[in-house]
């Protein structure tokens, strides 16, 4: 169950961050409408991926995903835009991922 959840968070990050990045490329980097359309489609896919999480609590899933989004955005920037995070970016991302683990995977007594 945890592995599925982590994989869904990663897929959500790729679709959401990728979609936003594609729109950015279309608008800010003047790459045109095809990039924007791909971005819109990816963002729509993200909306569906989030619903596949095993946990049924919308607030919990989206709150935890926020931490994945933070770390994923920094990673995306490193890989595709040559961004180099400083130590505070890295510390912040690690704190967010600890938050994801606590929110989603801490043992609960239901």
N, C-alpha and C positions, 0 to 999 in steps of 0.2 A: 504494500500500500504506500509506504514512504517513497520507494523508488518511483512508482507511478506519479506520485505527487511532484517530486523533484523534476522528473522529465516534463511534466505538464507546465511547471513553472518556467523551465528553460524554453519550451516551445512558445509559451506566452510572451516571454521576453523577446525572442527572435521575431515574432509577428508584430508585437507592438513597437519595439524599438526600430525594427527594420522598416515598418510602415511609416513611422515618423521621420526616419532618416531619408526614405525615398521621397517623401513630400518635401523635405528640406532640400534635397538635391534638385527636385523639379523647380522649386520656387527660388531658393537662395542661390543656387549654383547654376541657374538658367538652363537646366537640362530638359525642361519642357513637360508637356502634359502626360506623356507615357509614364514618366517617373511618378507623377502625382497619382495617376490612376492605379498603378501598382501599390503605391503607399496606402491609398484608400482601401483597396482590397485586403491588404495585409492587416490593417487596423480592424476591418470588419471580422477577419478570421480570429484576431485576438479576442474579440468579444465572445466568440463561441468557445475558444480554447479554455478560457477562464471557467466556464460552466462545467467543464469535465472533471474538475478537482473532486476527489472522493469526499472531502469535508463539505457538508451542506450549508455551513454558515457563511453567507455572502460577505459579511463584514470581516470575518477572520481571514478568509481566502484573499480578499483584496488588500487588506492591511498587510498581510504577510508578503503578498506579491510586490508591494511597494519596495520592500527591501531588495528583492530580486531585481526589480527595475533599476534601482540605484546602482547596484554592482554591475548589472548587465550593460547599462548605459556607458559606464566608464570603460568596460571591456570593449564594447562596440567602438567607442571613440579611439581606443588604442589600436585596434585591428584595422579599422577602415579609414580613420582620419589622421592617424599618426599622433594622437593625443598622448601625452605622457603625464599620468597622474602624479601628484606630489604625495608625500607621506600622509598628509591630512585626508586626501581623497581615499587613499588605501585604508587608513584607519576607519574613516567614516563608512566605507563600503563593508568592511569586516564587521563593524558594529551592526549595520543593517542586516547582514546575513545571520548574525547571532540572534537578532530579533526575529527573523524568519523562523529559525529553528525553535525558539521559545514559543512563538505564537502557534506554529503549525504542529510541532512534533513533541511538545512536552506531554508527559503522561497526564491524562485527565481521568477523573473518576466518574465522568459523565454526569 
